[in-house]
Amino acid sequence: MVTTAKQISQDKAGREVLYFDVPEKTGIVSVIGADTVLGANMVKHLIDGGKTVYGFTQKKDFKFSLRPISEHETGKTDYPPHPILSDWLVLSIDPLMGFEKYTSRIRNLCNYLYRKKYRGDILLFSSTEICQPDVDGITEKSLVAPRTEVGLCLATAENILNVMLYKDGNEVLPHVLRLDNNGIEDACGKAIELMDMDFCPDIVVI
């Protein structure tokens, strides 16, 4: 199956190049924050699972000239490694960089994906520390009420993604994986399990 043209690159004169005949499903996963501990492990787990993976740094905002810091292709592709062509974007940006810088990264990413009409799925690693427990503990329906700057970063990121990618006919809904002191193996395994589902929930707590 073939989808419509996707704007994914620029030529040397700075003009946008349209690529046609891009499969509706490319099999590509891009990890944003592949230079974090969780992101690097996510890249490894995806590669071990036979995925085509491109890892991008968390230190720079997206632009056409940004190249992956890691690449692993399971087959030949006729288009450059670019997040717009990914079936999934996995966000593993470290909130310890501070609220302003972290939320700026998320906003700029959303603006970029919106301008380029991204139509894939997004998985954000978040944390249960943004939630207040109730009688059932912390669940997907728990009240979000962060008490730390890290929690505020993650809660704000969830809201930014929900609002900025769902407007003017663009209906990209993020999927949030809220971790509860899970080990990296569990976090990466659950993320891949969710990405392989036909219908991935909006929020999952593990």
N, CA, C and O of each residue as an XYZ file, in Angstrom:
824
protein
N       0.845     -1.185      0.000
C       0.000      0.000      0.000
C       0.885      1.241      0.000
O       1.944      1.259      0.628
N       0.445      2.270     -0.706
C       1.244      3.484     -0.850
C       0.465      4.668     -0.322
O      -0.731      4.796     -0.581
N       1.121      5.517      0.401
C       0.474      6.707      0.939
C       0.813      7.905      0.072
O       1.530      7.770     -0.920
N       0.303      9.080      0.437
C       0.585     10.279     -0.328
C       2.008     10.745     -0.081
O       2.697     10.236      0.803
N       2.441     11.721     -0.873
C       3.811     12.225     -0.742
C       4.048     12.792      0.651
O       3.149     13.364      1.268
N       5.263     12.623      1.127
C       5.636     13.173      2.433
C       6.813     14.114      2.241
O       7.774     13.789      1.544
N       6.732     15.287      2.866
C       7.830     16.243      2.780
C       8.887     15.836      3.792
O       8.654     15.918      4.998
N      10.044     15.398      3.317
C      11.011     14.850      4.263
C      12.416     15.398      4.108
O      13.273     15.076      4.931
N      12.699     16.205      3.101
C      14.080     16.640      2.934
C      14.135     17.973      2.216
O      13.108     18.531      1.831
N      15.339     18.472      2.043
C      15.592     19.679      1.284
C      16.740     19.417      0.321
O      17.665     18.663      0.623
N      16.661     20.061     -0.861
C      17.792     19.949     -1.769
C      18.844     20.981     -1.388
O      18.681     21.704     -0.405
N      19.922     21.052     -2.163
C      21.031     21.926     -1.802
C      20.664     23.406     -1.862
O      21.327     24.247     -1.255
N      19.602     23.710     -2.597
C      19.157     25.101     -2.689
C      18.190     25.452     -1.564
O      17.697     26.578     -1.494
N      17.922     24.499     -0.692
C      17.031     24.755      0.425
C      15.572     24.519      0.109
O      14.706     24.840      0.923
N      15.277     23.958     -1.073
C      13.889     23.697     -1.443
C      13.455     22.337     -0.915
O      14.249     21.398     -0.850
N      12.176     22.246     -0.535
C      11.677     20.973     -0.035
C      11.559     19.965     -1.165
O      11.171     20.300     -2.284
N      11.896     18.740     -0.852
C      11.807     17.647     -1.814
C      10.675     16.726     -1.379
O      10.601     16.343     -0.212
N       9.794     16.369     -2.310
C       8.694     15.464     -2.018
C       9.074     14.054     -2.461
O       9.553     13.848     -3.577
N       8.854     13.090     -1.572
C       9.104     11.699     -1.913
C       7.767     10.995     -2.085
O       6.924     11.022     -1.188
N       7.577     10.366     -3.238
C       6.354      9.628     -3.505
C       6.604      8.136     -3.291
O       7.742      7.710     -3.090
N       5.539      7.355     -3.335
C       5.629      5.901     -3.226
C       6.298      5.455     -1.936
O       7.037      4.470     -1.914
N       6.035      6.181     -0.872
C       6.511      5.760      0.436
C       5.453      4.826      1.035
O       4.286      5.209      1.111
N       5.821      3.625      1.456
C       4.820      2.696      2.005
C       4.087      3.300      3.191
O       4.645      4.090      3.952
N       2.826      2.912      3.331
C       2.058      3.396      4.478
C       2.723      2.967      5.778
O       2.716      3.716      6.755
N       3.288      1.787      5.799
C       4.074      1.305      6.931
C       5.498      1.075      6.463
O       5.749      0.241      5.593
N       6.423      1.813      7.040
C       7.819      1.713      6.609
C       8.621      0.725      7.451
O       9.690      0.279      7.033
N       8.111      0.378      8.638
C       8.857     -0.500      9.519
C       9.971      0.203     10.270
O      10.787     -0.450     10.920
N      10.016      1.544     10.190
C      11.084      2.322     10.814
C      10.629      2.843     12.174
O       9.497      3.300     12.332
N      11.534      2.768     13.155
C      11.310      3.373     14.461
C      12.436      4.365     14.710
O      13.609      4.020     14.570
N      12.092      5.590     15.075
C      13.095      6.588     15.440
C      13.023      6.839     16.936
O      11.947      7.058     17.491
N      14.188      6.805     17.585
C      14.272      7.065     19.017
C      14.905      8.436     19.212
O      16.062      8.654     18.855
N      14.139      9.349     19.778
C      14.640     10.695     20.048
C      15.129     10.717     21.493
O      14.343     10.575     22.430
N      16.416     10.895     21.655
C      17.037     10.746     22.957
C      17.805      9.449     23.033
O      17.899      8.829     24.092
N      18.364      9.034     21.881
C      19.155      7.805     21.842
C      20.470      7.963     22.594
O      21.193      6.988     22.799
N      20.781      9.190     23.005
C      21.981      9.443     23.804
C      21.660      9.513     25.298
O      22.485      9.986     26.080
N      20.466      9.047     25.707
C      20.144      8.854     27.114
C      20.261      7.364     27.432
O      20.282      6.535     26.522
N      20.336      7.027     28.701
C      20.462      5.612     29.081
C      19.257      4.812     28.607
O      19.409      3.744     28.013
N      18.051      5.331     28.870
C      16.842      4.624     28.455
C      16.741      4.580     26.941
O      16.388      3.545     26.375
N      17.047      5.691     26.275
C      16.961      5.726     24.819
C      17.935      4.778     24.158
O      17.582      4.095     23.197
N      19.166      4.728     24.663
C      20.170      3.828     24.091
C      19.757      2.371     24.255
O      19.948      1.559     23.350
N      19.195      2.049     25.405
C      18.725      0.681     25.612
C      17.516      0.364     24.742
O      17.352     -0.768     24.286
N      16.670      1.366     24.511
C      15.528      1.161     23.627
C      15.999      0.859     22.213
O      15.454     -0.023     21.549
N      17.005      1.582     21.753
C      17.576      1.317     20.432
C      18.073     -0.123     20.363
O      17.796     -0.832     19.395
N      18.804     -0.555     21.382
C      19.346     -1.918     21.410
C      18.228     -2.957     21.372
O      18.313     -3.929     20.622
N      17.196     -2.762     22.163
C      16.096     -3.726     22.192
C      15.368     -3.779     20.846
O      14.978     -4.854     20.391
N      15.190     -2.637     20.224
C      14.528     -2.611     18.917
C      15.373     -3.335     17.867
O      14.843     -4.087     17.049
N      16.679     -3.106     17.895
C      17.577     -3.780     16.954
C      17.529     -5.290     17.187
O      17.454     -6.073     16.240
N      17.574     -5.684     18.453
C      17.514     -7.111     18.782
C      16.207     -7.732     18.293
O      16.152     -8.927     18.002
N      15.160     -6.918     18.207
C      13.870     -7.397     17.718
C      13.727     -7.321     16.212
O      12.654     -7.591     15.673
N      14.800     -6.954     15.529
C      14.784     -6.945     14.073
C      14.210     -5.705     13.436
O      13.849     -5.723     12.259
N      14.118     -4.611     14.201
C      13.546     -3.374     13.666
C      14.607     -2.538     12.951
O      15.794     -2.619     13.267
N      14.160     -1.734     11.982
C      15.000     -0.689     11.424
C      14.907      0.516     12.350
O      13.819      1.045     12.577
N      16.037      0.947     12.881
C      16.037      1.947     13.946
C      16.978      3.092     13.603
O      18.099      2.878     13.143
N      16.501      4.316     13.835
C      17.348      5.499     13.745
C      17.312      6.193     15.092
O      16.241      6.477     15.627
N      18.493      6.466     15.638
C      18.590      7.145     16.922
C      19.014      8.586     16.734
O      19.990      8.864     16.036
N      18.284      9.510     17.355
C      18.587     10.941     17.256
C      18.915     11.496     18.639
O      18.392     11.030     19.651
N      19.778     12.484     18.663
C      20.190     13.089     19.917
C      19.064     13.917     20.534
O      18.196     14.428     19.827
N      19.092     14.040     21.859
C      18.154     14.923     22.554
C      18.697     16.343     22.649
O      17.997     17.248     23.104
N      19.936     16.538     22.222
C      20.619     17.807     22.460
C      20.318     18.874     21.408
O      20.667     20.040     21.589
N      19.667     18.476     20.301
C      19.398     19.434     19.231
C      17.938     19.345     18.809
O      17.325     18.278     18.855
N      17.392     20.490     18.396
C      16.054     20.493     17.826
C      16.105     19.939     16.413
O      17.137     20.000     15.745
N      14.979     19.399     15.966
C      14.947     18.818     14.628
C      15.008     19.868     13.539
O      14.402     20.935     13.639
N      15.747     19.544     12.507
C      15.778     20.319     11.271
C      16.225     19.366     10.183
O      16.667     18.252     10.464
N      16.108     19.807      8.932
C      16.373     18.904      7.821
C      17.785     18.334      7.844
O      18.002     17.195      7.434
N      18.735     19.113      8.318
C      20.127     18.690      8.263
C      20.522     17.761      9.408
O      21.633     17.231      9.412
N      19.629     17.553     10.380
C      19.979     16.711     11.516
C      20.091     15.258     11.086
O      19.162     14.698     10.503
N      21.231     14.654     11.376
C      21.470     13.271     11.011
C      21.384     12.384     12.250
O      21.626     12.847     13.364
N      21.040     11.116     12.058
C      20.999     10.206     13.208
C      22.377     10.040     13.835
O      23.399     10.125     13.154
N      22.388      9.801     15.144
C      23.648      9.477     15.806
C      23.868      7.967     15.800
O      24.961      7.496     16.113
N      22.836      7.213     15.447
C      22.971      5.766     15.278
C      21.970      5.311     14.230
O      20.861      5.837     14.144
N      22.370      4.333     13.437
C      21.513      3.811     12.377
C      21.632      2.302     12.336
O      22.726      1.751     12.462
N      20.506      1.638     12.159
C      20.525      0.191     11.949
C      19.387     -0.147     11.004
O      18.217     -0.047     11.373
N      19.720     -0.540      9.803
C      18.724     -0.861      8.790
C      18.671     -2.362      8.584
O      19.701     -3.016      8.419
N      17.457     -2.905      8.596
C      17.284     -4.331      8.341
C      17.125     -4.619      6.860
O      17.157     -5.777      6.444
N      16.957     -3.586      6.071
C      16.816     -3.761      4.628
C      17.099     -2.454      3.926
O      17.172     -1.405      4.566
N      17.261     -2.503      2.607
C      17.578     -1.306      1.840
C      16.357     -0.397      1.751
O      15.249     -0.863      1.487
N      16.560      0.886      1.971
C      15.494      1.864      1.781
C      15.923      2.864      0.718
O      17.111      3.134      0.543
N      14.949      3.405      0.019
C      15.224      4.349     -1.057
C      15.028      5.788     -0.606
O      14.941      6.685     -1.445
N      14.956      6.026      0.683
C      14.774      7.373      1.198
C      15.684      7.544      2.407
O      16.070      6.561      3.039
N      16.024      8.778      2.728
C      17.007      9.016      3.788
C      16.428      8.723      5.167
O      15.211      8.728      5.350
N      17.322      8.461      6.156
C      16.827      8.234      7.520
C      16.265      9.521      8.096
O      17.015     10.445      8.411
N      14.973      9.584      8.233
C      14.337     10.809      8.693
C      13.129     10.451      9.543
O      12.378      9.547      9.177
N      12.918     11.127     10.661
C      11.830     10.739     11.565
C      10.444     10.837     10.950
O       9.531     10.143     11.398
N      10.257     11.679      9.937
C       8.937     11.820      9.334
C       8.466     10.507      8.723
O       7.262     10.273      8.626
N       9.387      9.655      8.313
C       9.026      8.390      7.679
C       8.855      7.259      8.682
O       8.592      6.124      8.283
N       8.994      7.534      9.950
C       8.926      6.482     10.958
C       7.482      6.088     11.246
O       6.586      6.930     11.277
N       7.277      4.790     11.456
C       5.983      4.339     11.963
C       5.794      4.805     13.404
O       4.690      5.154     13.823
N       6.910      4.803     14.160
C       6.878      5.215     15.555
C       8.013      6.180     15.858
O       9.133      6.014     15.376
N       7.708      7.182     16.657
C       8.723      8.035     17.269
C       8.692      7.760     18.768
O       7.656      7.922     19.413
N       9.819      7.348     19.315
C       9.923      7.086     20.744
C      10.660      8.261     21.385
O      11.792      8.563     21.006
N      10.032      8.917     22.343
C      10.616     10.091     22.983
C      11.214      9.712     24.329
O      10.501      9.355     25.267
N      12.534      9.797     24.404
C      13.253      9.503     25.642
C      14.148     10.686     25.978
O      15.365     10.549     26.102
N      13.526     11.845     26.124
C      14.250     13.079     26.424
C      14.332     13.233     27.942
O      13.328     13.083     28.639
N      15.514     13.529     28.447
C      15.764     13.542     29.883
C      15.227     14.821     30.522
O      15.722     15.905     30.213
N      14.218     14.727     31.415
C      13.665     15.929     32.057
C      14.635     16.601     33.023
O      14.384     17.718     33.475
N      15.742     15.928     33.344
C      16.722     16.547     34.236
C      17.458     17.707     33.573
O      18.217     18.414     34.236
N      17.243     17.911     32.276
C      17.844     19.068     31.615
C      17.188     20.371     32.067
O      17.691     21.452     31.760
N      16.081     20.284     32.789
C      15.404     21.477     33.292
C      14.111     21.762     32.554
O      13.958     21.395     31.388
N      13.180     22.418     33.236
C      11.834     22.611     32.693
C      11.840     23.391     31.379
O      11.232     22.955     30.402
N      12.510     24.526     31.345
C      12.463     25.370     30.159
C      13.039     24.657     28.929
O      12.437     24.656     27.855
N      14.215     24.050     29.113
C      14.857     23.379     27.985
C      14.061     22.151     27.551
O      13.898     21.902     26.357
N      13.568     21.389     28.521
C      12.819     20.172     28.207
C      11.530     20.492     27.445
O      11.259     19.911     26.394
N      10.748     21.415     27.985
C       9.482     21.732     27.322
C       9.715     22.422     25.979
O       8.908     22.278     25.061
N      10.813     23.169     25.860
C      11.146     23.774     24.572
C      11.436     22.697     23.527
O      11.019     22.817     22.375
N      12.156     21.637     23.934
C      12.427     20.528     23.023
C      11.122     19.888     22.550
O      10.958     19.591     21.366
N      10.206     19.682     23.478
C       8.935     19.041     23.135
C       8.111     19.943     22.217
O       7.551     19.469     21.229
N       8.032     21.233     22.531
C       7.254     22.162     21.696
C       7.838     22.252     20.289
O       7.103     22.197     19.302
N       9.145     22.389     20.201
C       9.777     22.506     18.887
C       9.591     21.234     18.076
O       9.385     21.293     16.864
N       9.662     20.085     18.735
C       9.422     18.821     18.040
C       7.990     18.772     17.506
O       7.763     18.384     16.360
N       7.025     19.168     18.346
C       5.626     19.161     17.907
C       5.406     20.094     16.723
O       4.717     19.734     15.769
N       5.982     21.281     16.778
C       5.855     22.214     15.658
C       6.434     21.619     14.380
O       5.855     21.745     13.301
N       7.575     20.975     14.520
C       8.235     20.367     13.368
C       7.367     19.256     12.768
O       7.155     19.211     11.557
N       6.870     18.364     13.625
C       6.053     17.245     13.138
C       4.745     17.749     12.534
O       4.257     17.195     11.549
N       4.180     18.798     13.124
C       2.938     19.353     12.587
C       3.164     19.969     11.207
O       2.369     19.755     10.292
N       4.241     20.727     11.058
C       4.539     21.335      9.760
C       4.767     20.281      8.687
O       4.388     20.474      7.532
N       5.387     19.165      9.066
C       5.711     18.119      8.101
C       4.623     17.064      7.977
O       4.794     16.057      7.289
N       3.498     17.305      8.653
C       2.323     16.441      8.524
C       2.635     14.989      8.885
O       2.269     14.058      8.168
N       3.314     14.825     10.002
C       3.627     13.476     10.471
C       2.345     12.723     10.776
O       1.430     13.272     11.390
N       2.274     11.465     10.349
C       1.060     10.666     10.523
C       1.316      9.347     11.259
O       0.444      8.478     11.294
N       2.487      9.196     11.836
C       2.785      7.968     12.563
C       2.308      8.035     14.004
O       1.442      8.841     14.345
N       2.879      7.183     14.846
C       2.531      7.146     16.258
C       3.704      7.648     17.097
O       4.857      7.605     16.665
N       3.393      8.118     18.290
C       4.403      8.643     19.207
C       4.272      7.946     20.546
O       3.170      7.800     21.075
N       5.409      7.511     21.098
C       5.433      6.928     22.433
C       6.319      7.784     23.323
O       7.500      7.984     23.037
N       5.739      8.284     24.397
C       6.476      9.108     25.358
C       6.717      8.313     26.631
O       5.779      7.774     27.218
N       7.975      8.239     27.059
C       8.277      7.684     28.367
C       7.990      8.748     29.426
O       8.572      9.833     29.409
N       7.079      8.417     30.349
C       6.728      9.325     31.435
C       6.911      8.583     32.762
O       7.636      7.590     32.818
N       6.272      9.047     33.808
C       6.474      8.453     35.125
C       5.198      8.533     35.949
O       4.402      9.461     35.807
N       5.023      7.534     36.816
C       3.866      7.551     37.712
C       4.022      8.607     38.802
O       3.072      8.878     39.537
N       5.199      9.205     38.915
C       5.381     10.216     39.961
C       4.575     11.483     39.682
O       4.465     12.346     40.553
N       4.016     11.604     38.490
C       3.170     12.756     38.200
C       1.752     12.538     38.710
O       0.929     13.452     38.665
N       1.458     11.322     39.198
C       0.091     10.971     39.588
C      -0.084     10.910     41.090
O       0.861     10.649     41.835
N      -1.321     11.157     41.526
C      -1.695     10.981     42.928
C      -2.402      9.633     43.072
O      -3.359      9.363     42.346
N      -1.948      8.782     44.000
C      -2.586      7.468     44.161
C      -3.983      7.591     44.750
O      -4.278      8.525     45.496
N      -4.833      6.637     44.404
C      -6.166      6.570     44.999
C      -6.312      5.196     45.660
O      -5.315      4.532     45.942
N      -7.541      4.777     45.903
C      -7.754      3.512     46.618
C      -7.211      2.322     45.840
O      -6.886      1.292     46.431
N      -7.111      2.451     44.540
C      -6.594      1.367     43.701
C      -5.113      1.544     43.386
O      -4.573      0.873     42.506
N      -4.455      2.458     44.116
C      -3.062      2.754     43.794
C      -3.007      3.730     42.629
O      -3.891      4.573     42.476
N      -1.981      3.615     41.819
C      -1.857      4.470     40.635
C      -2.282      3.678     39.410
O      -1.737      2.613     39.124
N      -3.262      4.212     38.693
C      -3.765      3.579     37.478
C      -3.748      4.597     36.340
O      -3.332      5.744     36.507
N      -4.209      4.142     35.187
C      -4.279      5.032     34.026
C      -5.240      6.193     34.253
O      -5.159      7.206     33.559
N      -6.156      6.057     35.225
C      -7.152      7.099     35.488
C      -6.783      7.981     36.681
O      -7.575      8.839     37.073
N      -5.624      7.793     37.252
C      -5.225      8.567     38.424
C      -5.090     10.048     38.091
O      -4.763     10.422     36.965
N      -5.349     10.878     39.092
C      -5.228     12.323     38.942
C      -3.768     12.705     38.704
O      -2.874     12.249     39.416
N      -3.541     13.539     37.705
C      -2.194     14.040     37.436
C      -1.968     15.299     38.258
O      -2.642     16.309     38.058
N      -1.016     15.234     39.183
C      -0.716     16.362     40.062
C       0.756     16.278     40.460
O       1.073     15.834     41.563
N       1.649     16.697     39.576
C       3.087     16.578     39.856
C       3.513     17.428     41.046
O       2.949     18.490     41.308
N       4.526     16.933     41.764
C       5.030     17.631     42.956
C       6.514     17.977     42.836
O       7.081     18.578     43.748
N       7.145     17.610     41.732
C       8.560     17.899     41.525
C       8.741     18.540     40.150
O       7.836     18.506     39.316
N       9.908     19.121     39.922
C      10.163     19.727     38.613
C      10.211     18.672     37.524
O       9.729     18.902     36.415
N      10.792     17.508     37.832
C      10.805     16.421     36.847
C       9.380     16.003     36.509
O       9.041     15.815     35.341
N       8.546     15.856     37.540
C       7.150     15.511     37.307
C       6.431     16.567     36.498
O       5.630     16.245     35.620
N       6.714     17.834     36.790
C       6.104     18.928     36.033
C       6.518     18.876     34.568
O       5.701     19.117     33.679
N       7.788     18.559     34.317
C       8.269     18.422     32.928
C       7.466     17.360     32.183
O       6.990     17.591     31.071
N       7.323     16.196     32.809
C       6.657     15.075     32.146
C       5.170     15.325     31.951
O       4.618     15.020     30.893
N       4.516     15.883     32.978
C       3.086     16.185     32.854
C       2.850     17.234     31.773
O       1.892     17.133     31.007
N       3.711     18.229     31.710
C       3.587     19.267     30.680
C       3.822     18.682     29.301
O       3.129     19.043     28.351
N       4.791     17.782     29.177
C       5.059     17.139     27.889
C       3.838     16.365     27.394
O       3.496     16.424     26.213
N       3.188     15.644     28.296
C       1.990     14.903     27.902
C       0.926     15.855     27.344
O       0.303     15.569     26.321
N       0.725     16.988     28.024
C      -0.279     17.952     27.573
C       0.120     18.620     26.261
O      -0.716     18.798     25.375
N       1.387     18.990     26.134
C       1.847     19.626     24.891
C       1.622     18.705     23.698
O       1.129     19.141     22.658
N       1.981     17.443     23.847
C       1.806     16.483     22.755
C       0.335     16.332     22.392
O      -0.019     16.292     21.214
N      -0.519     16.247     23.406
C      -1.956     16.078     23.148
C      -2.556     17.266     22.410
O      -3.409     17.100     21.538
N      -2.105     18.467     22.766
C      -2.704     19.672     22.189
C      -2.083     20.036     20.838
O      -2.804     20.291     19.874
N      -0.769     20.060     20.766
C      -0.097     20.596     19.578
C      -0.120     19.664     18.380
O       0.068     20.112     17.249
N      -0.347     18.371     18.605
C      -0.389     17.433     17.481
C      -1.814     17.061     17.096
O      -2.027     16.202     16.241
N      -2.777     17.698     17.719
C      -4.177     17.378     17.440
C      -4.921     18.669     17.127
O      -5.684     19.182     17.945
N      -4.680     19.177     15.931
C      -5.325     20.422     15.542
C      -5.373     20.528     14.024
O      -4.575     19.907     13.323
N      -6.312     21.317     13.528
C      -6.432     21.601     12.096
C      -6.423     20.336     11.256
O      -5.775     20.284     10.211
N      -7.141     19.315     11.712
C      -7.232     18.087     10.944
C      -6.081     17.123     11.165
O      -6.109     15.996     10.670
N      -5.072     17.554     11.901
C      -3.947     16.672     12.213
C      -4.282     15.919     13.499
O      -4.430     16.539     14.552
N      -4.401     14.611     13.431
C      -4.893     13.852     14.570
C      -3.882     12.805     15.022
O      -4.167     11.608     15.026
N      -2.717     13.267     15.395
C      -1.692     12.382     15.930
C      -1.830     12.377     17.444
O      -1.590     13.393     18.097
N      -2.212     11.244     18.000
C      -2.374     11.142     19.435
C      -1.183     10.403     20.036
O      -0.830      9.320     19.567
N      -0.568     10.962     21.050
C       0.577     10.286     21.666
C       0.124      9.130     22.555
O      -0.992      9.116     23.072
N       1.009      8.182     22.711
C       0.810      7.079     23.648
C       1.829      7.272     24.763
O       3.017      7.459     24.501
N       1.362      7.227     26.001
C       2.211      7.536     27.148
C       2.429      6.280     27.971
O       1.476      5.605     28.360
N       3.689      5.972     28.232
C       4.048      4.851     29.086
C       4.592      5.416     30.395
O       5.717      5.913     30.444
N       3.788      5.337     31.453
C       4.186      5.858     32.759
C       4.877      4.763     33.568
O       4.270      3.752     33.920
N       6.143      4.985     33.850
C       6.956      3.983     34.525
C       6.909      4.195     36.042
O       6.866      5.325     36.528
N       6.919      3.081     36.769
C       6.870      3.127     38.227
C       8.085      2.395     38.789
O       7.985      1.261     39.258
N       9.241      3.069     38.731
C      10.491      2.481     39.220
C      10.811      1.155     38.548
O      11.388      0.255     39.159
N      10.426      1.049     37.276
C      10.699     -0.177     36.542
C      12.145     -0.204     36.088
O      12.755      0.844     35.874
N      12.688     -1.389     35.943
C      14.004     -1.515     35.358
C      13.960     -1.207     33.877
O      12.894     -1.204     33.261
N      15.127     -0.950     33.311
C      15.197     -0.605     31.896
C      14.689     -1.742     31.022
O      14.018     -1.505     30.018
N      15.006     -2.969     31.399
C      14.553     -4.115     30.608
C      13.028     -4.145     30.535
O      12.454     -4.327     29.461
N      12.378     -3.966     31.685
C      10.912     -3.979     31.715
C      10.335     -2.831     30.897
O       9.368     -3.015     30.157
N      10.928     -1.645     31.031
C      10.419     -0.467     30.324
C      10.517     -0.655     28.816
O       9.555     -0.401     28.091
N      11.674     -1.098     28.345
C      11.864     -1.284     26.905
C      10.980     -2.415     26.375
O      10.395     -2.304     25.298
N      10.892     -3.503     27.145
C      10.065     -4.623     26.710
C       8.607     -4.246     26.586
O       7.945     -4.624     25.620
N       8.093     -3.494     27.569
C       6.690     -3.079     27.529
C       6.450     -2.097     26.393
O       5.415     -2.155     25.730
N       7.398     -1.196     26.164
C       7.251     -0.233     25.070
C       7.137     -0.956     23.730
O       6.273     -0.622     22.919
N       7.985     -1.926     23.496
C       7.943     -2.668     22.233
C       6.659     -3.479     22.124
O       6.082     -3.601     21.044
N       6.217     -4.031     23.247
C       4.946     -4.765     23.254
C       3.792     -3.859     22.830
O       2.936     -4.270     22.046
N       3.765     -2.632     23.344
C       2.710     -1.689     22.996
C       2.792     -1.296     21.527
O       1.768     -1.191     20.853
N       4.003     -1.081     21.031
C       4.180     -0.665     19.645
C       3.757     -1.742     18.662
O       3.408     -1.445     17.519
N       3.789     -2.986     19.101
C       3.401     -4.103     18.232
C       1.903     -4.370     18.253
O       1.413     -5.204     17.492
N       1.169     -3.670     19.118
C      -0.272     -3.881     19.210
C      -0.999     -3.218     18.039
O      -0.561     -2.187     17.530
N      -2.108     -3.817     17.622
C      -2.921     -3.200     16.573
C      -3.555     -1.910     17.056
O      -3.662     -0.948     16.296
N      -3.976     -1.881     18.308
C      -4.601     -0.697     18.884
C      -3.917     -0.409     20.224
O      -4.243     -1.015     21.245
N      -2.993      0.498     20.200
C      -2.215      0.824     21.391
C      -2.986      1.807     22.270
O      -3.477      2.816     21.765
N      -3.106      1.538     23.573
C      -3.815      2.465     24.476
C      -3.111      3.822     24.533
O      -1.923      3.940     24.232
N      -3.875      4.840     24.926
C      -3.304      6.182     25.046
C      -2.349      6.275     26.228
O      -1.296      6.907     26.134
N      -2.719      5.645     27.341
C      -1.905      5.701     28.556
C      -1.797      4.305     29.140
O      -2.789      3.587     29.262
N      -0.575      3.931     29.500
C      -0.341      2.638     30.143
C       0.563      2.870     31.345
O       1.563      3.581     31.245
N       0.216      2.272     32.481
C       1.023      2.330     33.696
C       1.636      0.972     33.940
O       0.938     -0.042     33.925
N       2.935      0.945     34.164
C       3.584     -0.326     34.520
C       4.435     -0.126     35.773
O       5.069     -1.069     36.245
